[in-house]
Amino acid sequence: MEGPIQDPYASVVVRAPRPRAPLGRAAQIALACVALLAAVGLGAFVVAPRLGAREPADTVVARPSPALLIAIRDLSRLETTEVHVEKVVDLADRQSRLFGLVQATDALLLVAVGHVTIGVDLARLGEGDIAMDPATGVARITLPAPEVFSTRLDEDETYVYTRSTSLLARRNEQLEARARREATAAIEKAALEGDVMSRARAQAERQITALAMQLGAKRVEVRFREVGRGGD
């Protein structure tokens, strides 16, 4: 008679896994340091190429706008002389602060380069200013006195060298515009000094004489009307 059937797995004992002991504080700090170093290394890997690259240049954007034609004027001008002048304008806006106890300053140094054009306005010629003697071939021409046609700053060469605003001063936004006006007036004044007008008269006489000779005159007599006479 066979004996009782024995379970072959009866001797196998299944034990529950032991819970892991929590990490000590030193181990936690060590893991945090490792994570921090990894983050720093990743950031350096991403940022380092950007630090080595050149800083992108600023971009000035000009928005298109329509131009409105206001007026058209016909000119009859003989430009004879152009003068090149350089001028340094030192301008300061002195401001009183704290009831006059403190003097604040907004200062600007402008290096200005300008051109002055001088010539004769042929539109001022009168009926008796041009005469021709057919018998002798002598032309007699009376020209208006030379005058300044335009005074302009060279925008490519004119620049603000320094601009300093003290701590308590208010920045004067009109200071540069005033410095440009001062420079324009000074450049025109400097251009009229010396023998500039004499050179303008001589050049106008040469040009008018050459033109009259091409039109058939044998001799040309040119004189200039005094300023303040005949409409000047």
C-alpha positions, 0 to 999 in steps of 0.5 A: 500500500502506497504511503501519503503523497508528499509535496516537493515544495513543502520545504521551500520557505518564501521570505519577504524582502527586507526594507532598504535602510534609509541613506545616511545624511552624508550619502544624501549630501554626496548625491546632491553634490553629484547632481549639482556638478552634473547640472553645472557641467551640462550648463557649461556645455550649452553656454560655453559656445555662446560665450566664445561667439561674437556679440551680435551687432545692434540693428537700426531699423528705418520704417518707410514713410511717405515723402510729401512734396511741398514746393518747387522753386526755379533757380538761376544761380551761378555758384562760384565758390565753396568753402570747407570749414571745421568747427568745435562747439563746446556747449553746456546747459548749467542748471540750478538744483537744491535751491541754488546750492548745487550747480548741475551741468549737461554738457556736449562737445560737437565736432562739426564739418561744414560747407558754404556755397557762395555765388551770384543770383542771376535772377536779380539781373535787371533790364539794363544790366546787360548791354552789347555794342554791335559796332565794337563788340564790347559787352557790359554786364552788371552782376549782383554782389556775391552772396551765400547760397547755402550753409550745410553740415557734413553729416558723415563728418559731424559727430558728438565727441563727448556728452556728459550729464551730471548726477542731478542734471536733467538731460537737455534733448535740444542741446545737440540741435542747438549745438548744430545751429551754433556750428552752422552760424559759426561756419558761415561766419568763418567762411566770409572772413578773409578774401572769400568774397573777392575770390567769388567775384573773380570766379564769377567774372571769369565764368561770365566773360567766358560765356559772353565770348562764346556768344560773340562778344569781343571784349567783356566788361564786368562790374558788380552792383553794390549790396543794397542797391538795385534790389540787393 
